[in-house]
Amino acid sequence: MTAEKQLLKVTEVTKILNVSRTTLHRMTAAGKFPRAIELGPQARRWRVSDVQAWLDGTWRTPKSA
């Protein structure tokens, strides 16, 4: 898998989860879904592995430092 395909855009994640952008952002803010990687001011991407782990039920909220 290429590096480009290891990251998902918001539109791809919302389609996979069948949720709106608003719901995705609420889930992320509540710690119920993995956080996106910030690539720039308006560029966020999710790791395919994080999304797959969430779908499999194996993703866990990272503990605060």
N, CA, C and O of each residue as an XYZ file, in Angstrom:
260
protein
N       0.851     -1.187      0.000
C       0.000      0.000      0.000
C       0.889      1.239      0.000
O       1.832      1.334      0.785
N       0.590      2.167     -0.865
C       1.389      3.388     -0.932
C       1.058      4.297      0.236
O       0.007      4.164      0.862
N       1.957      5.216      0.522
C       1.754      6.155      1.629
C       0.471      6.955      1.433
O      -0.249      7.234      2.392
N       0.190      7.322      0.180
C      -1.008      8.107     -0.110
C      -2.275      7.348      0.263
O      -3.234      7.953      0.743
N      -2.296      6.048      0.051
C      -3.479      5.235      0.324
C      -3.578      4.814      1.791
O      -4.558      4.178      2.179
N      -2.604      5.151      2.595
C      -2.649      4.826      4.012
C      -3.405      5.883      4.799
O      -3.666      5.702      5.989
N      -3.761      6.988      4.148
C      -4.494      8.064      4.797
C      -5.808      8.299      4.068
O      -5.873      8.225      2.841
N      -6.852      8.581      4.834
C      -8.182      8.803      4.272
C      -8.624     10.240      4.481
O      -8.365     10.838      5.525
N      -9.292     10.785      3.477
C      -9.879     12.120      3.575
C     -11.185     12.027      4.360
O     -11.750     10.946      4.526
N     -11.650     13.172      4.837
C     -12.891     13.218      5.606
C     -14.059     12.633      4.806
O     -14.901     11.930      5.364
N     -14.113     12.919      3.515
C     -15.209     12.393      2.701
C     -15.173     10.872      2.628
O     -16.219     10.223      2.597
N     -13.974     10.306      2.601
C     -13.838      8.849      2.570
C     -14.262      8.230      3.898
O     -14.939      7.201      3.923
N     -13.861      8.861      4.997
C     -14.212      8.338      6.323
C     -15.717      8.425      6.549
O     -16.326      7.475      7.041
N     -16.318      9.554      6.193
C     -17.771      9.675      6.397
C     -18.533      8.664      5.548
O     -19.576      8.163      5.966
N     -18.025      8.367      4.377
C     -18.675      7.374      3.511
C     -18.540      5.968      4.113
O     -19.506      5.206      4.129
N     -17.363      5.633      4.598
C     -17.134      4.323      5.216
C     -18.041      4.135      6.431
O     -18.626      3.069      6.620
N     -18.153      5.186      7.257
C     -18.940      5.095      8.491
C     -20.422      5.383      8.277
O     -21.251      5.106      9.144
N     -20.742      5.944      7.113
C     -22.116      6.349      6.819
C     -22.628      7.362      7.848
O     -23.723      7.224      8.393
N     -21.805      8.376      8.095
C     -22.162      9.461      9.011
C     -21.856     10.792      8.338
O     -21.133     10.842      7.344
N     -22.408     11.862      8.882
C     -22.133     13.201      8.365
C     -20.788     13.696      8.895
O     -20.216     13.119      9.820
N     -20.299     14.771      8.290
C     -19.072     15.403      8.781
C     -19.251     15.861     10.225
O     -18.355     15.704     11.054
N     -20.417     16.427     10.514
C     -20.690     16.911     11.867
C     -20.615     15.774     12.875
O     -20.009     15.919     13.937
N     -21.223     14.656     12.548
C     -21.191     13.501     13.448
C     -19.763     12.999     13.627
O     -19.354     12.670     14.741
N     -19.007     12.938     12.541
C     -17.614     12.500     12.634
C     -16.831     13.418     13.562
O     -16.078     12.942     14.412
N     -16.999     14.727     13.408
C     -16.271     15.668     14.262
C     -16.720     15.567     15.721
O     -15.899     15.700     16.628
N     -17.985     15.337     15.951
C     -18.473     15.148     17.332
C     -17.876     13.892     17.952
O     -17.450     13.901     19.107
N     -17.849     12.814     17.178
C     -17.274     11.559     17.667
C     -15.799     11.739     18.015
O     -15.327     11.249     19.041
N     -15.084     12.446     17.152
C     -13.659     12.686     17.379
C     -13.445     13.564     18.614
O     -12.595     13.266     19.453
N     -14.211     14.635     18.721
C     -14.074     15.555     19.863
C     -14.395     14.868     21.177
O     -13.808     15.195     22.209
N     -15.324     13.916     21.151
C     -15.718     13.189     22.354
C     -14.759     12.043     22.688
O     -14.918     11.375     23.709
N     -13.758     11.815     21.821
C     -12.804     10.739     22.053
C     -13.356      9.370     21.694
O     -12.827      8.346     22.129
N     -14.421      9.352     20.899
C     -15.049      8.090     20.523
C     -14.590      7.592     19.154
O     -15.014      6.532     18.693
N     -13.729      8.358     18.520
C     -13.187      7.988     17.221
C     -11.776      8.548     17.136
O     -11.502      9.602     17.710
N     -10.874      7.867     16.433
C      -9.488      8.356     16.332
C      -9.402      9.780     15.784
O     -10.189     10.182     14.926
N      -8.448     10.517     16.289
C      -8.212     11.875     15.808
C      -7.516     11.841     14.456
O      -6.763     10.918     14.145
N      -7.782     12.856     13.671
C      -7.143     12.998     12.367
C      -5.727     13.531     12.528
O      -5.388     14.150     13.537
N      -4.928     13.284     11.536
C      -3.588     13.864     11.457
C      -3.730     15.199     10.750
O      -4.320     15.270      9.671
N      -3.203     16.245     11.337
C      -3.282     17.585     10.754
C      -2.103     17.773      9.800
O      -0.952     17.857     10.229
N      -2.398     17.838      8.514
C      -1.355     18.033      7.513
C      -1.169     19.504      7.166
O      -0.160     19.881      6.569
N      -2.120     20.320      7.530
C      -2.082     21.746      7.242
C      -3.317     22.389      7.827
O      -4.106     21.712      8.486
N      -3.508     23.679      7.604
C      -4.641     24.391      8.191
C      -5.999     23.802      7.806
O      -6.937     23.843      8.602
N      -6.109     23.264      6.614
C      -7.384     22.703      6.182
C      -7.219     21.303      5.612
O      -8.032     20.857      4.803
N      -6.180     20.620      6.028
C      -5.923     19.274      5.521
C      -5.790     18.300      6.681
O      -4.795     18.308      7.407
N      -6.797     17.469      6.844
C      -6.796     16.448      7.887
C      -6.990     15.087      7.226
O      -7.753     14.940      6.271
N      -6.281     14.103      7.759
C      -6.399     12.751      7.227
C      -6.421     11.757      8.385
O      -5.831     11.986      9.441
N      -7.113     10.660      8.154
C      -7.173      9.576      9.135
C      -6.353      8.411      8.629
O      -6.358      8.110      7.435
N      -5.649      7.753      9.535
C      -4.904      6.549      9.165
C      -5.900      5.427      8.872
O      -6.856      5.224      9.621
N      -5.672      4.713      7.795
C      -6.511      3.564      7.461
C      -6.493      2.575      8.626
O      -7.532      2.015      8.975
N      -5.336      2.358      9.224
C      -5.215      1.393     10.327
C      -6.058      1.811     11.533
O      -6.637      0.952     12.198
N      -6.141      3.115     11.832
C      -6.964      3.588     12.950
C      -8.448      3.376     12.669
O      -9.194      2.936     13.543
N      -8.871      3.691     11.446
C     -10.277      3.522     11.075
C     -10.640      2.041     11.103
O     -11.707      1.672     11.595
N      -9.759      1.192     10.577
C     -10.023     -0.249     10.573
C     -10.087     -0.795     11.996
O     -10.946     -1.620     12.304
N      -9.190     -0.343     12.862
C      -9.207     -0.780     14.259
C     -10.505     -0.362     14.939
O     -11.065     -1.124     15.727
N     -10.984      0.838     14.643
C     -12.247      1.308     15.219
C     -13.396      0.426     14.730
O     -14.254      0.024     15.516
N     -13.408      0.130     13.440
C     -14.457     -0.721     12.877
C     -14.411     -2.132     13.467
O     -15.451     -2.758     13.672
N     -13.209     -2.626     13.736
C     -13.038     -3.966     14.310
C     -13.326     -4.003     15.804
O     -13.445     -5.076     16.395
N     -13.437     -2.827     16.407
C     -13.669     -2.755     17.852
C     -12.414     -2.890     18.678
O     -12.489     -3.114     19.886
N     -11.258     -2.757     18.048
C      -9.993     -2.902     18.776
C      -9.307     -1.572     19.064
O      -8.289     -1.538     19.755
N      -9.862     -0.466     18.534
C      -9.257      0.844     18.784
C      -9.601      1.288     20.197
O     -10.735      1.137     20.652
N      -8.619      1.831     20.873
C      -8.812      2.357     22.222
C      -8.370      3.803     22.259
O      -7.400      4.189     21.607
N      -9.095      4.599     23.032
C      -8.739      6.014     23.190
C      -7.367      6.099     23.830
O      -7.133      5.482     24.870
N      -6.447      6.858     23.224
C      -5.124      7.026     23.826
C      -5.245      7.708     25.175
O      -6.038      8.635     25.341
N      -4.465      7.254     26.130
C      -4.496      7.873     27.463
C      -3.762      9.192     27.435
O      -2.749      9.339     26.751
N      -4.277     10.149     28.182
C      -3.637     11.474     28.268
C      -2.321     11.348     29.008
O      -2.161     10.528     29.912
N      -1.390     12.179     28.598
C      -0.065     12.166     29.239
C      -0.093     12.971     30.514
O       0.924     13.080     31.198
